[in-house]
């Protein structure tokens, strides 16, 4: 028997050595954690992606190893001695699928605590390894702990249509409003259906030194830095939105996903009868799912304190500086209010927190790029050029029909917050001051005295100009308005761990006025971000996407808004006949507006150099280190290519630039918050529940079938990411400059990848791959001569 084990170990080592040459099939284990309790059960699945032709009578190898003397093999896990037979399978062509290896697997009690167990898997065909060697480590702990299951986390579960504030009081059922049907482009009509949010803040708050899950219906906003205010060149800005200055928030906070609704108000009044009656004008907030409005600032802070009391939290608002006398129904109409910033109760956001959350890492007028926002469209309710992107994220005078709307019926911002633009204005804590500070500030809370309080976000009857992220206004705290409401936050008080992602790129000094971008390009400013995926991101690839590390890009760059199209290829070839014939598979990209595909990495850099030559720019690619001999049609099929990073010509983005631009200041799985993305929906083309938000921004296997089979789609027909870039998730994979290699363990500046390797980095997912492959952090690689009908590219230019 020892001889059998030794043979198995030798076989595994051979497979590991051979795995570097396997490129056709990609395998990845999926399970809900890596440490389990004896007696607990979990499922094990294998994500399978075949980027090549079919494999008949292939052999699937899956093994569980505990140490050098213990192996179990699939499919006969319980037999002993081990069954070393292979499982013969058929692998369809060009498929992304999930195979359930173990629907339920557990380890008996009394086995002892250990870690370092490993699942391994590979596929062989005709005696050759045709996949990578997938592996994942895990262990068991004797300490009791919650049993992990691959179910959707509570924070992303579908909310119940009713809300209960205490076990003894049943809330009135809410009436969900009509489904919104935003129209971001002529070919896309996202229709997010969002159930109104009940007041169910979750467990009692306990300060901690590690991140804790956000209460249900709240979003956890991490601490970080951003530039507050509007730049001088922002259309229709006001002078009191400047000067721009850096704000640092050292504590995270939880923010309500939506504005407070009339149902939330009724629920709290049922158990806290000293809360005044709902002040809303029912002509504008018809249902209980609409935002409460006509609320004074005084009533908003009373609501916050009463809700804190109801859930056992320390109130935030007092009438004395010693925080002795709490604001309640007897004393709330007063300007002598003191704010305990260290209390764990509910409160209004500060103005700095509100803009930070509204921007969600973005720097433009809105949290999504609106290309038609201009001097001509900013101050009218009927713009001659429709503001279709704004229509998809906001209720404003151009689409509201002169009324407020149920909360959460537009698309959320990149951090998962709804209605941060429009619907109703939202009260903030701060006294209003028409002048911002000059210079950087930390945790600002506004002036110590004033006559008006800050309100933010615009509303349903006002123009686009007033719904911008930077716009601010003030009203007397006793003022009532049918377009004003509020949402609450709760201090998380969580120090940021080392190398925890910050939700926004850090600007270098004062924000410069961006240079004008060439037609069809977007200026991407320099900045800092966290590259890779966090350990809790569903279906991440731990070895390809970790360790997370800080990346600083010291130079901005122009990036093409879309992938290179067949028309762009044809246009360049007519001027530069040395460019090869369009290699695209016409069945996948039938029109000239479709992305070019089946392009090798060599052809992509040749295209870049020829386009640079055509436009009189300095080429970026050469066959010598002295940058004397340019890569052209006579020498482009070579791995001896050198990259002049400082040239002003076109080039492929680096791996670091591509992820930075794809994230656009966000830190989640995608550049827009997809609440239904989970271990249950990440590897299937027919997820349940559906990934509606992902459908709005990406062409992937779940929505790319036109009736005659899945295929690519014309570029730019989905919503752009927050920086105005289209198809950064899906449509076709995109070549990057870098050789593929492991991530560094520490911070890096302007990284360009390893000096050499065997394959080049690809990013972005494609029309036939499942959701896990279109994430911002996902990356893969192919050899530079590889042609696939879901592989294309886009170009960038360095801004020196």
MIVEX-228589 format. One record per residue (C-alpha): x, z, y. Coordinates in steps of 0.05 Angstrom, whole numbers, padded with zeros to 5 digits, always signed. Layout:
% residues N
XZY...
END
This chain:
% residues 800
+00000+00000+00000+00058+00015+00048+00081-00057+00036+00013-00083+00057+00016-00043+00122+00086-00067+00137+00064-00139+00126+00006-00128+00174+00052-00099+00227+00099-00159+00221+00039-00205+00226+00016-00171+00290+00084-00175+00321+00088-00249+00306+00020-00259+00338+00042-00222+00400+00103-00266+00406+00062-00329+00396+00008-00309+00445+00046-00335+00505+00035-00406+00482-00040-00398+00468-00082-00429+00523-00146-00458+00494-00187-00395+00481-00187-00333+00523-00211-00267+00492-00225-00201+00525-00253-00137+00496-00313-00105+00531-00332-00032+00521-00358+00021+00568-00296+00064+00576-00231+00085+00543-00241+00158+00525-00297+00183+00480-00322+00247+00447-00326+00255+00372-00396+00237+00350-00410+00194+00411-00425+00122+00400-00407+00060+00440-00413-00015+00431-00355-00064+00426-00361-00137+00447-00313-00194+00454-00317-00241+00514-00297-00311+00489-00280-00369+00535-00262-00435+00504-00236-00485+00555-00222-00539+00504-00256-00576+00447-00292-00545+00388-00256-00507+00333-00288-00510+00265-00270-00462+00210-00227-00421+00256-00207-00351+00235-00226-00291+00277-00181-00231+00271-00205-00164+00297-00170-00099+00278-00173-00026+00296-00106+00009+00292-00095+00083+00299-00021+00084+00281+00028+00047+00237-00007+00071+00174-00080+00061+00192-00115-00006+00202-00187-00027+00195-00207-00099+00199-00270-00135+00221-00319-00147+00190-00308-00093+00137-00294-00031+00179-00310+00021+00127-00273-00006+00067-00209+00027+00043-00158+00003+00027-00165-00044+00087-00198-00112+00077-00149-00162+00107-00194-00223+00100-00206-00266+00162-00276-00279+00186-00287-00355+00188-00323-00378+00251-00342-00439+00292-00322-00439+00365-00364-00488+00407-00330-00530+00460-00327-00509+00533-00364-00445+00521-00365-00376+00552-00399-00326+00508-00402-00254+00486-00397-00235+00412-00420-00166+00392-00368-00140+00344-00396-00070+00337-00466-00054+00363-00450+00020+00353-00385+00053+00335-00368+00127+00332-00315+00174+00306-00334+00236+00265-00329+00307+00290-00267+00345+00268-00221+00285+00275-00181+00318+00330-00164+00293+00399-00120+00232+00408-00110+00170+00448-00071+00106+00438-00119+00075+00387-00125+00001+00397-00171-00057+00382-00135-00124+00373-00165-00193+00366-00141-00265+00361-00166-00332+00336-00125-00379+00292-00140-00451+00274-00102-00490+00221-00050-00436+00218-00037-00437+00293-00055-00385+00345-00106-00417+00393-00123-00355+00435-00088-00299+00470-00080-00233+00432-00133-00189+00463-00122-00115+00460-00152-00052+00491-00131+00021+00482-00178+00080+00476-00181+00151+00449-00224+00211+00431-00226+00279+00464-00250+00343+00432-00276+00367+00499-00351+00357+00507-00367+00303+00558-00424+00256+00574-00430+00200+00524-00414+00134+00559-00463+00079+00546-00461+00006+00569-00524+00014+00610-00533-00003+00683-00509+00054+00728-00562+00092+00765-00538+00066+00831-00557-00004+00812-00620+00011+00774-00686-00019+00797-00720+00033+00841-00787+00060+00822-00845+00041+00867-00859+00115+00879-00818+00172+00906-00822+00247+00892-00786+00296+00936-00798+00357+00891-00823+00365+00819-00889+00394+00845-00906+00341+00896-00923+00270+00876-00910+00218+00929-00961+00166+00949-00945+00100+00913-00910+00050+00958-00935-00020+00968-00878-00069+00962-00880-00121+01016-00876-00196+01006-00814-00227+00978-00768-00256+01031-00748-00329+01024-00688-00340+01067-00663-00412+01073-00587-00411+01083-00577-00485+01074-00619-00546+01057-00602-00539+00983-00604-00464+00975-00664-00418+00980-00645-00347+00958-00705-00302+00948-00683-00230+00940-00741-00186+00917-00725-00114+00935-00770-00055+00919-00776-00008+00979-00726+00050+00974-00753+00119+00959-00721+00182+00986-00685+00206+00924-00616+00228+00948-00593+00255+00880-00553+00316+00860-00530+00372+00907-00469+00352+00947-00404+00386+00927-00340+00371+00966-00287+00343+00920-00218+00312+00923-00237+00252+00881-00290+00199+00895-00360+00217+00871-00418+00170+00857-00463+00157+00917-00532+00189+00915-00586+00142+00890-00607+00093+00944-00545+00108+00985-00481+00067+00988-00413+00101+00987-00373+00077+01047-00299+00091+01039-00255+00116+01096-00214+00063+01132-00195+00029+01198-00226-00029+01235-00228-00061+01304-00290-00040+01342-00322-00084+01395-00327-00159+01406-00269-00206+01423-00270-00241+01490-00288-00308+01458-00349-00284+01420-00410-00322+01443-00458-00285+01488-00420-00220+01486-00428-00165+01537-00370-00132+01574-00391-00063+01549-00373-00086+01478-00300-00081+01499-00244-00069+01503-00233-00079+01429-00196-00020+01399-00177+00006+01331-00221+00061+01300-00198+00102+01241-00249+00141+01199-00214+00192+01156-00275+00213+01116-00321+00170+01074-00396+00176+01079-00459+00157+01042-00507+00111+01080-00579+00095+01064-00585+00024+01037-00644+00012+01082-00678+00040+01144-00724+00099+01134-00792+00074+01113-00862+00100+01129-00866+00121+01055-00804+00163+01062-00834+00196+01124-00899+00210+01087-00862+00238+01026-00822+00287+01069-00883+00309+01110-00919+00325+01044-00868+00380+01030-00846+00395+01101-00911+00397+01140-00876+00415+01206-00852+00343+01210-00895+00307+01262-00943+00253+01239-00915+00183+01227-00908+00154+01297-00907+00081+01274-00951+00028+01305-00987+00000+01244-00995-00067+01279-00920-00078+01269-00906-00036+01207-00967-00053+01165-00947-00024+01097-00913+00039+01073-00853-00004+01055-00842-00023+01128-00792+00016+01170-00819+00076+01208-00816+00059+01282-00832+00088+01351-00789+00147+01328-00754+00186+01383-00682+00208+01374-00706+00280+01372-00753+00264+01314-00697+00229+01277-00651+00290+01278-00710+00335+01259-00724+00289+01199-00651+00295+01179-00650+00371+01182-00716+00378+01144-00692+00330+01090-00627+00370+01084-00668+00434+01077-00712+00401+01024-00652+00382+00982-00612+00446+00990-00559+00418+01037-00529+00450+01099-00564+00421+01161-00520+00384+01210-00557+00398+01276-00560+00464+01315-00578+00488+01385-00515+00530+01392-00440+00516+01386-00432+00570+01333-00480+00532+01286-00525+00593+01279-00594+00568+01301-00616+00506+01263-00655+00450+01296-00727+00455+01269-00797+00438+01290-00796+00493+01343-00736+00471+01383-00718+00398+01367-00738+00368+01434-00675+00388+01470-00611+00355+01495-00572+00417+01477-00557+00394+01406-00493+00410+01370-00469+00370+01310-00433+00404+01252-00391+00346+01227-00368+00387+01166-00438+00402+01140-00460+00366+01077-00531+00351+01101-00563+00287+01125-00550+00262+01195-00550+00201+01240-00487+00158+01236-00439+00159+01293-00434+00094+01332-00365+00082+01301-00391+00093+01231-00450+00047+01243-00409-00012+01266-00358-00001+01211-00413-00003+01159-00448-00062+01192-00385-00104+01194-00368-00087+01122-00297-00113+01132-00317-00174+01173-00296-00192+01243-00347-00244+01266-00413-00237+01304-00450-00222+01239-00432-00197+01170-00441-00267+01143-00412-00328+01178-00465-00365+01218-00435-00433+01237-00492-00451+01284-00487-00389+01328-00467-00413+01397-00481-00408+01472-00541-00454+01459-00572-00414+01402-00555-00342+01419-00611-00327+01469-00671-00366+01444-00722-00352+01390-00727-00426+01374-00656-00452+01370-00649-00527+01368-00599-00519+01311-00630-00469+01262-00592-00405+01248-00603-00410+01173-00550-00360+01152-00577-00308+01201-00646-00322+01174-00622-00302+01105-00596-00233+01127-00639-00212+01186-00709-00206+01214-00704-00228+01287-00749-00264+01336-00731-00332+01305-00763-00316+01238-00802-00251+01241-00871-00277+01262-00873-00223+01316-00873-00164+01269-00827-00118+01230-00820-00130+01155-00813-00088+01092-00743-00061+01085-00693-00094+01039-00727-00163+01037-00666-00200+01065-00598-00206+01034-00552-00145+01040-00486-00145+01076-00421-00146+01036-00424-00071+01025-00496-00071+00999-00531-00048+01062-00597-00082+01081-00625-00097+01151-00562-00079+01189-00580-00139+01232-00650-00139+01260-00717-00111+01235-00713-00047+01277-00660-00017+01323-00627+00045+01293-00611+00110+01329-00540+00135+01327-00513+00205+01343-00471+00187+01405-00488+00193+01477-00482+00123+01506-00424+00104+01551-00417+00033+01578-00341+00037+01571-00302+00041+01506-00237+00080+01503-00172+00042+01515-00128+00051+01454-00137+00074+01382-00184+00131+01364-00197+00173+01302-00266+00197+01281-00298+00186+01350-00366+00218+01364-00378+00193+01435-00382+00228+01502-00399+00302+01505-00458+00290+01552-00501+00233+01576-00572+00211+01591-00583+00159+01535-00567+00156+01461-00536+00096+01426-00580+00048+01387-00553-00008+01343-00573-00070+01303-00625-00109+01342-00697-00117+01320-00753-00164+01299-00773-00187+01369-00704-00198+01399-00656-00256+01401-00595-00267+01356-00547-00243+01410-00575-00172+01403-00569-00171+01327-00493-00179+01327-00448-00127+01294-00415-00109+01360-00477-00106+01404-00496-00037+01430-00549-00008+01475-00576+00060+01496-00644+00092+01506-00669+00159+01528-00677+00205+01467-00751+00214+01481-00766+00140+01486-00813+00106+01436-00809+00033+01418-00843-00008+01364-00776-00040+01348-00735+00023+01337-00724+00066+01275-00665+00097+01240-00626+00108+01175-00587+00169+01153-00518+00183+01127-00485+00241+01091-00412+00259+01098-00375+00249+01032-00314+00288+01056-00269+00255+01004-00196+00246+01021-00173+00176+01005-00129+00176+00942-00063+00138+00942-00075+00064+00932-00151+00069+00938-00179+00005+00968-00196+00008+01042-00257-00032+01059-00225-00073+01114-00160-00109+01128-00117-00072+01178-00103-00113+01241-00033-00116+01269-00039-00087+01338-00092-00114+01386-00136-00167+01355-00111-00234+01381-00155-00291+01400-00154-00336+01339-00126-00406+01347-00176-00462+01342-00183-00482+01269-00179-00555+01249-00246-00587+01231-00269-00564+01163-00223-00503+01164-00229-00429+01178-00177-00385+01211-00159-00326+01166-00124-00271+01207-00064-00232+01181-00080-00164+01151-00073-00115+01094-00117-00107+01033-00117-00079+00962-00106-00133+00909-00134-00126+00839-00195-00092+00810-00210-00017+00805-00213+00014+00735-00289+00021+00739-00305-00052+00756-00347-00078+00698-00313-00128+00652-00247-00128+00690-00184-00153+00656-00139-00093+00660-00073-00129+00647-00086-00187+00694-00118-00148+00751-00077-00084+00754-00045-00042+00778-00082-00045+00844-00032-00049+00900-00030-00060+00975-00014-00130+01000+00005-00144+01072+00001-00215+01099+00039-00220+01164+00017-00291+01182-00052-00319+01190-00071-00385+01159-00123-00440+01163-00162-00449+01098-00208-00507+01081-00281-00485+01083-00294-00520+01017-00258-00546+00957-00227-00615+00963-00281-00667+00949-00278-00734+00915-00291-00764+00984-00230-00730+01013-00189-00756+00955-00215-00827+00966-00201-00823+01041-00130-00802+01031-00117-00853+00976-00140-00909+01021-00085-00889+01070-00034-00866+01018-00039-00911+00957+00015-00871+00922-00037-00818+00908-00063-00827+00837-00134-00850+00822-00187-00796+00828-00183-00760+00760-00253-00729+00763-00301-00731+00704-00360-00767+00735-00410-00733+00689-00390-00666+00720-00378-00689+00792-00425-00750+00801-00424-00757+00877-00370-00762+00929-00392-00694+00957-00375-00660+00891-00308-00626+00883-00252-00667+00854-00233-00639+00786-00189-00652+00726-00132-00648+00777-00065-00623+00753-00025-00574+00794+00027-00629+00805-00027-00675+00835-00052-00619+00880+00016-00609+00913+00026-00684+00919-00042-00688+00954-00020-00633+01002+00045-00668+01020+00013-00736+01029-00041-00705+01073+00012-00671+01115+00049-00737+01122-00015-00773+01142-00029-00722+01197+00042-00718+01223+00055-00647+01197+00118-00621+01163+00108-00623+01087+00113-00557+01049+00139-00580+00981+00209-00604+00963+00252-00615+00901+00312-00578+00930+00324-00510+00961+00351-00540+01025+00283-00575+01038+00317-00642+01043+00279-00683+00991+00204-00682+00999+00158-00682+00938+00124-00750+00936+00094-00799+00886+00162-00813+00855+00181-00741+00836+00120-00696+00838+00115-00682+00763+00169-00629+00764+00173-00554+00757+00233-00554+00803+00190-00550+00865+00209-00509+00926+00160-00483+00978+00175-00481+01052+00129-00424+01073+00143-00436+01147+00125-00510+01149+00061-00527+01185+00036-00576+01132-00018-00568+01079-00005-00528+01017-00039-00489+00961-00055-00416+00978-00013-00362+00946-00048-00318+00896-00048-00262+00947-00077-00306+01002-00132-00332+00956-00157-00263+00937-00152-00238+01009-00194-00297+01034-00244-00290+00976-00255-00216+00989-00263-00227+01064-00255-00152+01076-00298-00131+01017-00277-00088+00958-00331-00101+00906-00335-00149+00848-00359-00205+00895-00359-00218+00970-00432-00198+00972-00460-00137+00937-00494-00156+00870-00533-00094+00848-00548-00122+00779-00476-00137+00759-00457-00092+00700-00426-00092+00632-00493-00119+00606-00496-00179+00653-00423-00197+00663-00411-00241+00602-00476-00278+00591-00505-00340+00623-00575-00312+00619-00568-00241+00647-00625-00192+00646-00636-00168+00700-00618-00234+00736-00560-00237+00784-00600-00262+00843-00547-00247+00896-00493-00281+00856-00539-00341+00850-00540-00345+00926-00464-00350+00934-00438-00383+00870-00446-00440+00821-00434-00408+00753-00460-00417+00683-00523-00378+00700-00549-00428+00751-00508-00493+00746-00552-00529+00694-00592-00584+00729-00634-00600+00668-00584-00646+00636-00532-00593+00624-00486-00549+00666-00443-00585+00717-00408-00578+00784-00448-00583+00849-00435-00613+00918-00390-00567+00958-00418-00520+01011-00489-00516+00982-00487-00440+00971-00480-00385+01022-00410-00376+01050-00371-00311+01044-00366-00265+01105-00307-00306+01132-00344-00372+01128-00313-00399+01064-00357-00434+01013-00352-00435+00937-00299-00380+00933-00338-00356+00873-00352-00412+00823-00362-00487+00826-00291-00504+00805-00229-00462+00791-00176-00470+00844-00101-00478+00835-00055-00430+00872+00019-00437+00886+00045-00378+00844+00073-00377+00775+00030-00329+00735+00061-00260+00725+00047-00185+00724+00028-00149+00788+00079-00105+00823+00069-00029+00820+00077-00017+00895+00062-00047+00963+00085-00118+00977+00089-00163+01038+00075-00238+01037+00084-00244+00961+00091-00313+00930+00094-00294+00856+00150-00297+00804+00208-00345+00811+00189-00380+00746+00143-00375+00686+00103-00422+00641+00037-00429+00678+00007-00429+00748-00047-00383+00775-00120-00405+00779-00174-00369+00818-00249-00369+00832-00286-00383+00767-00328-00445+00756-00394-00477+00739-00391-00462+00665-00361-00392+00665-00399-00326+00665-00400-00276+00722-00339-00237+00702-00295-00298+00715-00322-00311+00786-00305-00242+00812-00258-00235+00872-00204-00202+00830-00209-00248+00769-00150-00294+00756-00124-00338+00701-00070-00390+00690-00056-00458+00659+00006-00501+00653+00016-00546+00713+00000-00610+00674-00067-00584+00648-00131-00624+00663-00198-00590+00658-00265-00613+00686-00276-00546+00721-00209-00544+00757-00199-00567+00829-00166-00539+00891-00169-00526+00966-00112-00526+01017-00087-00479+01071-00038-00484+01129+00008-00429+01154-00004-00407+01226+00065-00385+01252
END
